[in-house]
Amino acid sequence: MSRVAEDVKQDTDRDGPAPLWDLGTIVAGLRESRDVAHNIWQRGPSRRAPSREALAEVLKSLTEALFPRHYGRSDFGTESIDAFVEGKLGAALDGLLEQVYRGQTFVSDGAPTERHFEGAVALTRDFAARLPEIRGRLVSDLRAAFVGDPAATSFPEILIGYPGMVAIIHHRVAHLLYNLGATMVARLIAELAHSATGIDIHPGARLGASIFIDHGTGVVIGETAIVGDRVRIY
């Protein structure tokens, strides 16, 4: 036990337990800041924000559905692979629906309504219908990385090991959601990629086909950026 800890223990034993912090005053001050002096909350009832943790699980399931033999399992037959994809896709879309709904209601005034939920369902359905197109774009990015990096030895190495590919996967998903109107969810997905890879791509940025980001640490692509086809970023 340290000398400081011994002194605290002796004081406590002699005088009885004494609070170290004036929590009541601090809590009251934070309430004043939150409710009056620095209020930033929207009017209406409390609403739940989208969850970064839940979106990370959505991205994991989506990636497994898009590339099941790389991120899922390698021992699939034709029927079992479809069953695996269906299961992962169902879980991902159910989770995404909840987060889209939260994102829509969190920034709106008033209580959530049935219209919010119906809008979230329609948006998620539109997103799901575009997933084959997203996978095609991602395969073009994968091929661009293989051609553009002489150190690359295989597609699987790039797909599961290159931070640039991770960032592109997140961006293709986030950009589609952003264009469909799920802007808060899209921003959170972009930040998941930024935290994991050091690559910061705003979901509004327009990236063409066959994009390769090599290494990528410190790369920033802003909302108004337009990147054409077959571009390498070092």
N, C-alpha and C positions, 0 to 999 in steps of 0.2 A: 504493500500500500504506500502511495506517495505521501510526502509530508503535507501537501495541501489536502489530500483526502483524509488524512488523520486529523487535521485541524477541523475540517468540516464535521467529521464524525463526533469529535469531542464536543463541538458547539451544539450539535443536534442532541447528543446524549444529555447535555447539561440543561438546555433550554427547551427541549422538545422540538418536534419538526417545525422548521421555518421555511416558508416558500422562498425559492430563489428568484422567482420572477413575479412581477405584478401583472398577472395575466388578465385580471378583470379590467384594468385600465387599458391594456393593449387591445383586448377584444372590443371594448367600447370605442376606442379610437378607430379601429378597422371598420366597425359598423358605420360610424360617422362618415368615413371615407367612402365606403361602398355604397351607402344608401343616399348620401346627401352631397358631400363635398366633391367627390370624384366619380359620380355614378355613370357607368357606361352600359348598363343593362337595358335591354329593350323593354318596352311596356308589355304588360300581359303576364300570363302564368309562366312558371319555370319550364324550361325546355332542355332536353338532353343534347349535348354536343356530339358530333361524330367522334368515334374512338379511333385513335391511331393504331392501337393494338388490334382491334377488330379488322381494320383495313389491311393490316399486315397479314392477317390470316386469309382475308379475301384474295390478296395478291398471291399468296402462296398457293391457294387452291386453283386460282385462275392459271397460274404458270404451269402447274401440274396438268391441268386440263389441256393447255395449249401444246405442251411438250411432255407427254406422259412417259415416254421411254427415257427421257433425260432427267426429269425432276420427279417422276413417279417411280415406276419399276421397269426393269428391262425384260422381264420374262412374260410378256403378254402374247396371247393369241388375238386373232381379229375380233372375236366376240368379247373377250374379257377386257380388251383395251377400251372398247366402246362403253362397257359397263363402268369401268374405272373413270373414264372421262365424264360420263353422265353424272356419276356420284359427286365428283369434284366440282363440276360445273353447277350442279344444283346447290351445293353448299356455298359456293362462291356467290351465286346470284341472290340466294336468300340473305346472306350477310351483307351484300352490297345494297340490296333494297332497303334494309334497315338504316344503313349509314346515309344513303341518299335522302331518305325520309327525314332523318335527324338533321342533315345539312339544310334541307329546305325549311324546316320549321324553326331551326335554331336562330335564323337571321330574320324571321318575319315577326311582325307585331300580331298580337292576338293569339288565341288558342289554336292548336292544330285542328285541322278539319279533315273530313273525308276527301276533299279535293286535293289536299297535300299528299295523302296516301295514294290516291289514284294517279296523281302526277308522277310520284316516285315509281310506281309500278310501270307506267308507260315508258318512262325514261330508262329504267333497267331493262325492259323488254327490247327497246331500240338498241341499247348497248349490246345485249346478248346477240342480236341478229347480225351485228357487225364483227363478231369475233373471228369468223373465218378470214375476213379481210385483214384484220389486225395480225393474224398469224402469218398471212402472206407477206405483209410488210416486214414482220420480224425475221422471216426467213431471208428476205432480201438484205436486211441488215447483217444477218449472220454470214451470208456469202460475201458481203463486202468486207467484213472483218477478216475472213479467211484469206481473201485476195490481198487485202491491204497490209497484213502483218506477216512478214516473212518468218516470224518466230512461231506462228500458229501451226499446230500439227494436226488439228481435227476440229470438226464442228462441235462435238461435245465439250472439248476443252474451252472453246470460246463461250458456249452457251451457259455453262455452269461456273466458269472461272474468271471471266473478264468483267471488271466493274462497268466498263462502257456498255456491255450488253445488258447487264442488270438495269442500268439507268435507262436504256432505250426501251426495254420491256415496260418499265414503270411509265415512261413518257407516252408510249403508244396508248396505253390504257388511260392515263390521266388526260391526254389530249382529247380523246373521244368523249370522255365524261364532261370535260370542260365545254366542248362544243355543244353537247346535249343540254347543258345548263346546270350540271352538278359541280359548280365551281369550287365550293368549299371542300368537298370530297377530293376533287382533282388536286387542289393545292396540298392537301395532306398526303396524298399518294406521292406527289413530287418531292415533298420533304422527307418521306421515308427513303426514297432513292438518294437524296442529297446526304442524309445522315449515314447511309450505308456505303456510299461510294465517293463522296466528295464532289460529285457532279451535280450542278444545280441547273435544272431545266424547268423554266416556267411552263405550266401545262398549256398555256396559250400559244407558245412558240410553234411555228409550222416547220416540221422537218419532212423533207422529201424521202424518197425510197433509197435504200442502199446507203445508210449512214453508218460510219465507223468512227467511234470515239476511242482513241488509243490512250491508254493509261487513264487520263481523264481528271486526275485530281486538280481541283481549282477551276475547272471549266464552268463558265456561267453563260447560259443562253436565255436571254430575256423574253418577255411576253411578246414583244413586237418583232422578234427575229424571224426571218424567213430563210431557211436553209434548203438549198436545192437538192436534186438527186445526185447520188454518187459523190458525196462529200466526205473527206477524212478530216477529223479534228484531232490535233496532237496537243 
